[in-house]
Amino acid sequence: MSVVCYFIASMDNVTHSLVGAALAETGLKRWTPLATTTLILGANFPDIDIVIGFNTLTYLEHHRGITHAIIAIPLLAALLAGFVYVGSHWWQRKHPEHQVAKFWPLFFLSLISMSTHPLLDFTNSYGWRPFLPWNHTWYYGDIDFVVDPWLWASLGGTLMLVTATTQRRLIGWSLLFFVLALPVIFFAGTPWPIKIGWLVFVSLLFGLRTFLRLDVTQTQRLMRGLIGAVLIYFCLLVWLQKTALEKIQAAAPMVIQFGEQVIKTDAMPIPANPLLWRTVISTDRAFYFSDQPLFYSASPVVRRYERESGEAAAITAALREPELQAFLRFARFPSISAERQQDQTTQVEIRDVRFFDLDSRTNGTFRTSIRLDAQMRRLVE
């Protein structure tokens, strides 16, 4: 699970970095020396909590924690501005030809870029805890996947158009898009039309660079238009999610088992494909997952995951363990099972089926488990 966590985090920071760079090109980079550096660092700065992720459960417990909370953003902005300001003065003493950055422009640039970070985090199904340390509730926007190749292409491609003014920069952008193309191409869940469409879109942007020559004013207008287009894209995703919710709400009575009570329905995004949504029907006994196409008729596979299955005493004993309690605080759709083994021990496993592949009941990376002996005491393995 830790490998998946860190891979998602690293790809997520690509988006944050591109947002910071795009903000710089709207004209904000003219506010003060080191403005672009500050905007890119600020767009990623709340993720300093990743340094405490020495193990998976620590990562799940603290990532998107206090450093992402509303109260922390101004404090972190002041901290980053102070670092850049002091660093600027230190560098200027060694290199007198360089200008010194100004603190207050640095602070407001940090505040702007850092504010985009939790807002982007909120758009996806991983979630955000804005009211820490007083309220630990997770909130989910559920309109965009944790990593979105279309944002990479639009933000990165437009930035390439306006910044790849030298051969070295063009090579740098080409290498970045080569790396970004790998998960798009090799992720098995993405349909080939989506993969081909993404590659064609990126290729067209690289081809457009050959003919496009922009002055400063045109560059700023283009980048402001890009920010507006991203906001329109998010509005479109809100509408698509609403459509998916309406479909699953209508289908819920025909899907659930007799006697179950529907508690809630959800629709979550799927990587790279805004026309296919993962829908969830939560009942008092189970979760029903399916991948719902929006604009064509289909009979999607429905997977049922019981909230609890197996020996109740073992589940109760296992949930006293801090490790499982930490996982349970993170899990949005927790499914807990207790299975007696041949050696008379009991394996208790908790899974967050939010991240499961519906094509397989046996996989799923977001899970943890413990073993109990016959007296319901934890066995150290």
Order of alpha helices (4+ residues) and beta strands (2+ residues): alpha-alpha-alpha-alpha-alpha-alpha-alpha-alpha-alpha-beta-beta-beta-beta-beta-alpha-alpha-beta-beta-beta-beta
